[in-house]
Amino acid sequence: MAASEEGVRVVESCFVKPASDTPRKAIWLSPLDIMLARRGYTPLIHFYRPCVDETSTQHFFDVARLKTALSKALVAFYLMAGRLRLGAHGRLEIDCNGKGMLFLVTYSRLTINDFRDFKPSPKLRRLFVPRMDDSSNILCATQVTFFKCGGVALGTATHQGAMDGTAAFHFFQTWSAFSRDGDRDVVKLPYLDRTLLCARDPPIIHPDTLSLFCLKTTNLSQPPAPRPVVVNEVFTLRKDQISALKHMCGGGGVSTFSAVSAYMWRCMCLARRLLPDSTTRLEFPANFRRGIAPPLPDVYFGNAMLQVSVADKTWDVVSGNLAQVAHRIRDTLSRVTDELVRSAVDYLELDLAERDNRPAIGVLPATDLCVVSWLGMPLYDVDFSWGKRSLCCVPSKTAEVSCS
């Protein structure tokens, strides 16, 4: 990673290894992990403003301290120091080899205030997130950027085959706790056995599986469609606006996610001037950790999200009762049951046998909208002892809309 024209200069690049010996073994990946592995890395940036206290400012985001804490966290999360590889039968797995996590230190002539609007953009990713090729076998990389104002950007790239957002924040919280509390921290050990989500033998495909979950991928024999031009915007909803939306959608029985998503879906249909009789679709990931029997452990470290969808005629979305649209979203979430999740895993395992590990190709149709909710995520709990972050953003997830 060379110095950029914007003035970000790399001063250190290394691999941080676990502080003590860790198991050397291969971790089996579920069909869901392998499907998501085709999507490469999730970028994330945490911005921290400088401490007001002079004593803390002198050692603000001390690199040696960050590395020590990271090496301790990697003892419990030892798979993060490993690499993706193809196993003996050509199936993706995680090789727990202790090679370490990529760690970059950079300096910038910019200030945090230069990004006061914090619009998600490829530029933010280029400046503050490690540049990982989607074919790289590294599971996680981090970049600490020091601004001339004294602030810090902590950018991470986590491989989607290794973890979902819930698991990633478990790791970030553990790392920051070791930095903040040292060895006094009590680590919630991650549950690394992913065979809890293995396919059944024989597989059983429920007829509702493909109507609920978005499991089919684009035919790789077809050329990729041209990617649309993407413009990023940030819209802030006040608490009173959210309360008004929920009231329009029926009151207390409707979640913030269902109400906001219903309104966004309607706005998208109007903005894109979709034909009234066209079919439009809303997609969003559903966390099924607590929805299967028995539930997955809270500290399950892997992917436990499935993309679900709800479809309707454009006319019904834009002209009908907004409460009905919100209730359809809520009812779709209630359909994510143990049987349908197990059926989806069975389907993905069968699909995996017919495909290989090449990346999937395709873009979201103009009639569809994908919404990703970060509500409930511990976005501001990652405190390395120099204060909680002032902002957390996904810099270039251009096909998704984040609610946070």
N, C-alpha and C positions, 0 to 999 in steps of 0.2 A: 504494500500500500504506500504509494508515493505521496509527497506533499502536494496538496491540492491548490488550485488557483485561489480558493477562498481563504487560504492561510491555515489549514489544519496540517500540522507537522507531526509525524510519528517519531517518537524518541525511544520507544522500547517495544519489543515484540518478543514474547516468550510463552512457554507452556507451564502452567501451574499444575503440579501433581499432588495427589493425596498426601497428607502429612504422615501417614503410616501405611503399612502394608494392607492391601485390599484384595478381595477374592479375584482370581483370574479365571474367568469362565465366560460362556456365551449366554446372553439373555435372549430368549425366544420372543419374537414380536407377534402380536395378534394380527389377524387380517385387517383390523381397523388401523393399527399402527402402520402397516405396510401401505395401505391405500393413501394415508395422509403423508407418508414419507415421500411420495411422488411430488408433493407440493413444495418441497424444499424447506426454507427457513422462515421463521416468523421474526421480524425485526421489532424491537421495542426500545424506547428511549426514556430514561428517567432524568429529569432536570432538577438540580439542586442549587438553590441560591446560597451565597456564602454566609457563614455564621456571623452573627453580630458580635459575639464574644471574641475578643482578641486572642485569648489563649487557644480557643478551638480553631480560630482562623489559621493560626500558624501551622497546624497539622491537618488542615481540611483535606479530607480524602487522601490521607497518607497512603502511598502506594504499597509500602512494605506491610502496613497493617491490613490492607485489603487482600494482599496475596496470602498472608498468614491465615486470615479468616477463611479465605476461599479454600486453601489446602485442607483446613479442618473440616469444612463442609463436604468436601469431596470424599472424605472417608466414609460417611454415611451414603452419599450420593455417588458412589464410585463408578456407576455406569456413565456419568457425565464426563469422566476422564477417559472413556473408551472411544471406540470408533465403530461406525456402521460397516458391515461387510456382508458378503454373500457366504452363506454357510455351505456345508458339504452338498446339500441338495438344491443349491441355487436360490435359497430363501434368505431374505434379508434378516439379519440379527445384529445384536450389539455385542461387540467383542470388548469385554472388560479387561483391558490390557494396561491401564494405569498410565497411558502416554500423556495425559493431562489436558487441561482446558486452555484454549488460546486466550492470551491476555495482552491487550495493546494499551499503550499510554501515548496520548497525543496532546499537543498544545495548539490553541487557536488564537488568532488575533481578534476574533469576534467576541461579543458579549451576549449574555442571555437575552438582554433587551432587544438584540437584533432579530430575535424570533418571538416577539411579543404576541403575535397572533397564533403561533404554533400550528399553522395549517399542515396537515399531513402532506408530505411531498417526497419525491425521489431525492431532492436535494438534502433533506434532513437525514435520510438513510445513507446517502453518499458520504456525508460529513461525519456522522456520529455513530454509525453501526459498522462493525467489522464486515469487510467485503468478502462474503462467502459465496463461492460458486455453488449452485444448486446440486451439483454432483459431488460436492465435498463430503467426506465421511466423518468430519468432525461434528460432534453433537451440540456443542455450545461454544460460543466465543463472546468475549466482552471487550469493550473499548472504553477507557476512561479519558475524557477530554477536559482539559483545564482551560477555562476562558480567561481572558485578560482582566475581566471584572472580578475574578475570584470564584465564580460559580463553576459548576461541574455538570457535564452530561455523561451519564452512564448508559452506553448503548449495548444491547445484547442481540445476538442472533441464535435462536434455539431451533433445532431441527424438529420438524413436525412429526417425524417418525418416532421421536424419543419421548415426547410429552405434549400434553395440551396446556391450556392456560392455567388451570387449577394446579397442576403438577409443577409448572414453571415457577409460580409464585411461592409454592412450598419451598422450592430450592432457594429462591431469592431471599425469602424471610429467614431461612436457616443461615445463609451466608452473612446477611446483615446482622443477625443476632450474635454470631461469633465475633464480628467486628465490634459490636456495641457492648456485649457482656462478657466476652472472652470465654474461658472454659466454664464459667458459671451457667452458661446457657444449657437448657435441657432440650436435646434434639428430639423432635418427633420423627422417628425413623421412617423412611419411605417404604412402601410395600412394593417390591420390585417384581413379583411373580405375575406375569401377564397371562398365564394359562387359565386364569379366571375367565378370560374372554376367548377361549379356544372354541372352535366349531364343534358341533355335535356329530356323533357317528351313529346312525346315518343322519345327514343334514335334513332339516325340515324347513321348507320355505313357505311361510304363511302368505296367503293371497294378498293381504293388505301391505306387505312389506314394501314393494316398489311404489305404491301409491303414497306412502307416508315418507319414506326415506329417499334421499337423493344419492343413489348408489351407482347408477350407470355413468360410465365415462365416455367421452367422445371417441369415435372410431379412429384408431391411430393410422389407418390407411388413408384417411382423408387429410388434405392439406389444412393447416390451421387457418381459422378465419382472421382477418385483419383486426388488430386490437383498436378499440375506439379511443378517441382523445379523452382524457380524464381531467376534470377540473375539480380540485379539492376545496371544500368549504367547511367552516365550523359554525354550527348553530347552537347557541346556548339557550336551554329552556330553564326558566325560573321555576321555583317551587309552586308558585301560584298558577303558572301556565300548566304544569303537570297535573295539579289538582283539578283544574278546569277540564283538561283532557279526560282524566279518569271519570269525572262527573258526567261528561258527554257519553262515556262508554259504559255507564251503568253503576258507577260508584265503587264501593270498597271491594266488590267481588272481582274486580279486574286489576291486574298487576300493572305497574308502570311500564314494563316491557310491552305488554299486549296493547296498551293504550297508545304509546308513542309509535310502535310499529304500525298499528292500524292507520294512524294519521300520516306517517311517512309513506306508506303504501298508496294511500289516496293521493298525496301530493305528487308522487312519482308518476302515477297514471295520468294526472292532469298535465304535468310538466312535459311529458313525452307525447301527449296528445294521442294516446292509444285509442284505437277504434272501439266504440262501445261494445261490440259483440265479440271482441278478441278475448282470449284467455290470458290472464295475468297470474303470475305466481310469486309468492313470498317465500323465501328460504331463510332458515336460521338454524344454528346449531343448538341441540338440546343435550344438556348434561344428564346422563342416566345413572350416575353413581348411586343415587338413592332409590332409583326406580326399578331396579332388577332384584330378583330374589335368589339368594340372599344379597343384600346391598354390598357394593364394593367397599372396602375399607376407605375411610376418609383420606388416608394418606396413600391411596393407590397412585403409583407413579407410572403413568402411561396415558394413552388416549381413551377417554370415556365420554366422547361427544359424538353424536350422529347428526348429520344435516337432515332436517325435516322440511317439508314444504306444505303450503296450503294454496289452492288454486281457486279462482273465481272469474266470472265475467267482469270485464272492466267497468261496465255500467253499474253492476251491483256494488263495486268497491267505491266508486266516485259519487254515486247518487243515493245509495242506500243509507240506512242507519249506521253510524260509526260504531255504535255498540255491538251490532251484529258482526261487523268485521273483527272487532276486538275479541268477541266471544269465539269466533272461529279460530283465531290464533290460540286462545287459551285452550280450546277443546283439542286442537292439534297436539299441544304439549301433553295433554292428559292421555293421549293415545300411545305415548311412548311407554309401553309395558314390557315386562320381562320377556314374554313370548315373542314380541315383535323385535326386540333388541337381539335376542338369540337367533331369530330367523335372519336378521340382517347380517349377523356375523357369519352364519352358515352360507348366505349368498355370496359374501365377499370372499370366503375361503374357496368356494367353487369358481368364482370369477378369477381368483388368483391362479388357480391351476390352469386356466386357459390363457392367461396373459403372462407378461414378464414384468420386470421392474422398471421399464421405460416410463418416463413421465407422461401423465395424461395431458391431452391437448383440448383447448376449448375456452370459450368466453361465455359470460352470462348473457342470455338473449335480452334484447331491448325491452321486452315485455315483463321481465323479471327483476326482482329486487332481493338482494341478500343483506340481512341485518345481523350484526354480531353484537350482542349485549355484554358489557363488562360490569353490569350492575352486580354488586355483591363481591366483586373481586377486591382483594386487599391492596388496591393500587397505591395507597399512601401509607402503608404500614412498613415499607422497606426502609428502615432507619439504621444507617451504619454508625450512629452515635453523633452525627453532625446535623441532625434534624431530618424531618420527613421531606420527601420530595415535593417540589412545588407543582410539578406537572408530569404526567406519564402519557405517552402517545405512541401509536403505531404509525410509523412515518410513511408507509407506502402501500398499505393494503387497499389498492385502488378499486377492487371489485366489491368492497364491503363498506358498510357504514357502522361506526362504533357508537354506542350509547354509553357514556361514562359520566 
